[in-house]
Amino acid sequence: MEKAKISAYQLLVLIFLFEIGTAILVPLAIEAKQDAWLAVLIGLAGGCCLFWIYHSLYSFYPEIPLTEYIQKILGSFLGKVLAFFYVLYFMYIAARVLRDFGEMLIIVFYPQTPLFVMNVLMVLVVVYTIRKGIEVIARTGELLIIIMLLIGISGAILITISGIIEVSNLEPLLEDGLKPVLKTAFTQTLFFPFGEVIVFAMILPYLKQKSKTMKTGLLGIGLSGLIIALIMAMNISVLGVNLISRSHFPLLSTIQTIEVAGFLQRLDIAFMLSTVIGGFFKISLYFYATLAGTANLFNIKDSAKLAYPLGLLLLVLSITIASNFSEHVYEGLQIVPLYVHLPFQVIIPGLLLIIAFFKNRKKQRKRIVN
């Protein structure tokens, strides 16, 4: 681990930007139709429960990251194997997020630019920032969140005064009952974006005020979840379910409908700026977890040395991860949640917490006896 410390506010900012990340980019939970916002809120509640699991593990081992305390819980051999799989998981999801933003920029803004070029530019920025350490990432977040909030508030005001919101598009509530909403929440929104806070198990040891970890984490998840639900409700009220289901980037479509006083329109640049900021932090934190986990596994004191070779691996993986955008989206919605996120976000942490609880209870008993 590097010698660094971040404040509770910086942790809040990082969680917020990380959660917003790609969640505002895609038609999240649209399988629940006009109740997508409700599926997001249910996923938010489940995400808070998952964070309680991650925090409970952290409370047993507050000074070391996930990849290290796994070895203490399961033993050296099995622990290192599982820690290695977590490193692969972080790298894989970082590559998926990088592909998301590369594809978005090409489809919407730079149709003649190769995907490789867009991804190279993002990787170079990410690698440069990661080499500076977690403190620099956190301070960058403090600056850029102001831009994100200004864009978000301005966009909400413009959409409201432009008169394009149709609240009737959100009706009827629970048209097909609660079952489709629950299914969407527990097969999608629970894992993406809320369960992805598992990556902060690699970052929590850097927090100065350790007593504020739980409160800060829940606040960050809660605020981002409410905003994501609000954005989904806004998209549906402006575009309608049918149009959103056919749109790759519904928030962009919503922004493109803004027209105030006959001249204030085509605010695509605001969408691009906010999504690139969110994507940068999501990729950076996943990639940082990859670097820190790799350095921990192979006893490398200076993890910054790994930034360039692993950055190259991230770039190659993002290009080869799927043959086209449609295949990439299908994998992200149908395969990754149940076969990748479920074990790494829910099953394994739950089992680790049970084992850690009994191990630490035995230690406490021995101390009392002695």
ABEGO torsion letter per residue (X at the ends): XBBBBBBAAAAAAAAAAAAAEAAAABBBGAAAEAAAAAAAAAAAAAAAAAAAAAAAAAAABAABBAAAAAAAAAEAAAAAAAAAAAAAAAAAAAAAAAAAAAAAAAAAABAABBAAAAAAAAAAAAAAAAAAEAAAAAAAAAAAAAAAAAAAAAAAAAAAAAGABBAAAAOBBGAAEAAAAAAAAAAAAAAOAAAAAAAAAAAAAABABAAAAAAAAAAAAAAAAAAAAAAAAAAAAAAEAAAAAABABAAAAAAAABBBGGABBGAAAAAAAAAAAAAAAAAAAAAAAAAAAAAAAAGBABAAAAAAAAAAAAAAAAAAABABAAAAAAAAAAAAAAAAAAAAAAAAAAAAAAAAAAAAAAAAAAAAAX
